[in-house]
Amino acid sequence: MADRSARACWTYGAADAARTVVFVHGLRGDHHGMEPIITHLPGLRSVVPDLPGFGVAGPLQDGRHDVEGYARWVADLLAQLGGRPVLAGHSFGSIVAAAAARTADIAGLVLVNPIAGSALAGPRRGLTGLTVGYHRLAAALPEPAGTALLRHPLLTRIASSAMTTTRDPALRRWIHAEHRRYFSGFANRRVLLEAFYASIGHDVAQFAPEIAVPTLLVAAEHDDIAPLPAQRELAGRFRDARLVEVPGVGHLAHYEAPAAVADAISEFVCAL
């Protein structure tokens, strides 16, 4: 059962668990995206906020919705929680978590499908270029029309289909349904545009050398947004990193193989 706090945080698991893991969701997501993993972590206490401007969380009161703005917000949340939790992030959340981990008092860092290099130079750079053009058009239109374009169901379906690798029809339907429910839950156009440009302008590699805590990278065999060769290179940039490769899935490992991701997290956390 999950409990909500005033900060739009959801807590799962026993309050007296030996370890707490704080999860940071990906771009256009909210706390729901982390729940499939958390279901397989009954022995840990998990805390998942909606990042400001997404889900039910209001926008930041000060500053931009970029990597540094979110990293400061996450670091503040960690300080309020206390107890040296483990910080985890998926996709864009991996960039935010890595940025926050430079200074936050945490026991360890977990990055799931981490963004190892620039999206503008990766194997999906053509699709990224089209996406950039789409967001530029949305920014140029009057606000209501621009927001409607960013929330268009066709965009959601294209993005969902591009990231889903499973051949299981039932699982594909469920993933598409999850994206229909939550992919457009951003507060306004400004929030999404700031976060989007932050997501393509930064990567985990920028912050890796500054991270001193033990780090787990959970990569996926068929992730063409964050491909395995880049993940292996990324692991070498950390002072203390372990790489786990999940077979048969892509960038949505948290949906397509949540048990495998959870097993890797549990083993890592319990060894700290």
Secondary structure, 3 states (H helix, E strand, C coil): CCEECCCCEEEECCCCCCCEEEEECCCCCCHHHHHHHHCCCCCCEEEEECCCCECCCCCCCCCCCCHHHHHHHHHHHHHHHCCCCEEEEECHHHHHHHHHHCCCCCCEEEEECCCCCCCCCCCCHHHHHHHHHHHHHHHHCCHHHHHHHHCCHHHHHHHHHHHCCCCCHHHHHHHHHHHHHHCCCECCHHHHHHHHHHHHHCCHHHCHHHCCCCEEEEEECCCCCCCHHHHHHHHCCCCCEEEEEECCCCCCHHHHCHHHHHHHHHHHHHCC
